[in-house]
Amino acid sequence: MISSVASTLRLRSEELEWRDVEGEVVALDLRTSAYLTVNESGAKLWSALASGASREQLIDLLVRTFKIPREEATTDVDAFIEMLTRQDMLVEE
């Protein structure tokens, strides 16, 4: 499981296709033919992960963009990372 706070997390580059559709992300894992959709806040995290970001950078992004408390952003980021990890869509650098 990915858990290092300081490491850079990035979306898997192979066999993962995705598109931004009106502020939300629709992704297809070509290995499993599984579709995934994420809402606006997830789309912000997804875009950051496409370039590579640390857990802390993702938390800061949600706090800054959506003006939510840091504790809420932390919970949301951890849940998002956990979901993508279970789907084997993240790599840790």
Summary of the structure (lengths in Angstrom):
residues: 93
radius of gyration: 12.5
end to end distance: 13.2
largest distance: 36.7
contacts: 262
relative contact order: 0.24
helix: 44%
strand: 26%
